[in-house]
Structures are given as C-alpha cells and as structure tokens.
Amino acid sequence: MDIVPHDKFDFATCERLNAASDAQIKPYLPELLEWLQDMNWPVARKVLSRIQSMDADLIEPVRNILTGTDSIWKYWILVSLLPETHKSVVKALAPELQNLAANATKDEIAEEVDIEARNLLANTTK
C-alpha cells in the first residue's frame, strides 16, 4: 500500500494515508515519522494529523527517535507529535523524556530539547 509520501508535496499519498486503517499504517510508522523531521515541509502536518491518534503503536518508533542523535527531529517530536497524542504515550516515554531533560547534549540544549522534554513531563502529570 502506497501511504508514505515520496516528496514534500505528495498530497495524493497523504490522502491515501488518511484513508488507511491503523493496522495498515503501523508497519510504516518509522518511515512516516521521518516526515516529522521538519514540520515546515508541506506534507508534515498531514502526516502528523493522521498518525497522532495511533497511541501505543507510536511508543517504540518514537522511543527510537528520542534515543537517537537527531536533535532537530527530537524537537519536532516533542513540540508537534507528543502534545497531540494520548497521555499514556507520553507516560510510556517518561524515562526517555527524563533523560533528555536531565542529560541533554550540547546540540539538544541548542535545540531546546531539554526544555520541551521538561514541559511535556510537567503537562503529563497535571
């Protein structure tokens, strides 16, 4: 099934993504999350709006991003995706968020990843 955009302007594929079931989307989540590396890309908001409701299916692929080395991608996940997902997803990722908040690298600090991780943790406990 062709549900992963091919370029920044691939709105036709985004329409197929929007029509796909969660079960059809799940195997493609890592690839779809790549479109959240820069929320300025035209298809990024379309992908975000479809996958943000996938709850538990997001935990492992997002954990891989949060423990990776791409600080800008982490930032976009923290400010765009995680605030829109169910609190249970954020709670499941709490160890990774706590690590980012307490042990951020220079790059993560420059991108304010540590600040956004603290914000998410604070908003999840409310």
ABEGO torsion letter per residue (X at the ends): XBABBABAABAAAAAAAAABBAAAAAAAAAAAAAAAABAABAAAAAAAAAAAAAEAAAAAAAAAAAABABAAAAAAAAAAAAAABBAAAAAAAAAAAAAAAAABBAAAAAAGAAAAAAAAAAAAAX
